[in-house]
Amino acid sequence: MKNVSNTVNKPLDLSDSLYDLRKAKGALSALCDELDEFGISVCHFDKNHSHDNATLVALEALRDFDTWKCLVFCARDIITDQITAIDFPETDEADK
C-alpha cells in the first residue's frame, strides 16, 4: 500500500516530511526563545512589583503575543499536514 498525502495528493516524500518537520521544530525553538526573553521581564517584575515593571511586562506581552501565536500556528499547521500525509484513512474493500 502506498502512502498518499490527502493535502497535496502525491506520494509521501519522506525527505519533504523531514524538511517540514524541521521547519516546525524551528518555529517551536523560536517560540521557546521568545518566551525565554519574555520570562526575563516577568522575573524583573517578580523581584520588583513596581508600576514600571508591570507596564513593561504588559507591553511586551501585547507586542509579542502575535509573534507567539504565529509561531504556534505555523508549527501546528506543519505538524497537522504531516500527520495527515502519514495517517491517511484506510479505504474499505467495498469502496473499490
C-alpha positions as CSV (number, residue, x, y, z in Angstrom):
1,M,0.0,0.0,0.0
2,K,1.4,3.4,-1.0
3,N,1.3,6.4,1.4
4,V,-0.6,9.2,-0.2
5,S,-1.0,12.7,1.2
6,N,-4.6,14.0,1.5
7,T,-3.4,17.6,1.4
8,V,-1.2,17.5,-1.7
9,N,-2.4,14.3,-3.4
10,K,1.0,13.0,-4.2
11,P,3.0,10.1,-2.8
12,L,4.5,10.9,0.6
13,D,8.1,12.0,0.3
14,L,10.0,11.4,3.5
15,S,12.7,14.0,2.6
16,D,9.9,16.6,2.3
17,S,8.4,15.5,5.6
18,L,11.8,15.8,7.3
19,Y,12.2,19.3,5.9
20,D,8.7,20.3,7.0
21,L,9.2,18.8,10.5
22,R,12.5,20.7,10.8
23,K,10.6,23.9,10.0
24,A,8.1,23.1,12.7
25,K,10.9,22.4,15.1
26,G,12.5,25.7,14.2
27,A,9.2,27.5,14.9
28,L,8.9,25.8,18.3
29,S,12.5,26.7,19.1
30,A,11.9,30.3,18.1
31,L,8.8,30.3,20.4
32,C,11.0,29.0,23.3
33,D,13.5,31.8,22.7
34,E,10.6,34.4,22.6
35,L,9.2,33.0,25.8
36,D,12.6,33.0,27.5
37,E,13.0,36.7,26.7
38,F,9.6,37.4,28.0
39,G,10.4,35.4,31.1
40,I,13.2,37.8,31.9
41,S,10.7,40.7,32.1
42,V,8.4,38.6,34.3
43,C,11.4,37.8,36.6
44,H,12.1,41.6,36.9
45,F,8.5,42.1,37.9
46,D,8.7,39.2,40.4
47,K,11.7,40.9,42.1
48,N,10.2,44.4,42.0
49,H,6.4,44.8,41.8
50,S,6.7,48.4,40.5
51,H,4.3,50.0,38.2
52,D,7.0,50.5,35.6
53,N,7.9,46.8,35.6
54,A,4.2,45.8,35.4
55,T,3.8,48.2,32.4
56,L,6.9,46.7,30.8
57,V,5.6,43.1,31.2
58,A,2.1,44.2,29.8
59,L,3.6,46.0,26.8
60,E,6.0,43.1,26.0
61,A,3.1,40.6,26.2
62,L,1.0,42.8,23.9
63,R,3.8,43.2,21.4
64,D,4.9,39.6,21.5
65,F,1.5,37.9,21.5
66,D,1.0,37.9,17.8
67,T,4.5,36.5,17.2
68,W,3.9,33.7,19.7
69,K,0.5,32.9,18.1
70,C,2.1,32.9,14.6
71,L,4.9,30.5,15.7
72,V,2.4,28.1,17.4
73,F,0.0,28.1,14.4
74,C,2.9,27.6,12.0
75,A,4.2,24.6,13.8
76,R,0.6,23.3,14.4
77,D,-0.2,23.5,10.7
78,I,3.0,21.8,9.5
79,I,2.6,19.0,12.0
80,T,-1.0,18.6,11.1
81,D,-0.2,18.3,7.4
82,Q,2.5,15.8,8.1
83,I,0.2,13.7,10.3
84,T,-2.5,13.8,7.6
85,A,0.0,12.7,5.0
86,I,1.3,9.8,7.0
87,D,-2.0,8.7,8.7
88,F,-4.3,8.6,5.7
89,P,-7.7,6.9,6.1
90,E,-7.9,3.3,5.1
91,T,-10.3,2.5,2.2
92,D,-12.9,-0.2,2.6
93,E,-12.6,-3.1,0.2
94,A,-16.3,-2.4,-0.6
95,D,-15.4,1.0,-1.9
96,K,-13.1,-0.5,-4.6
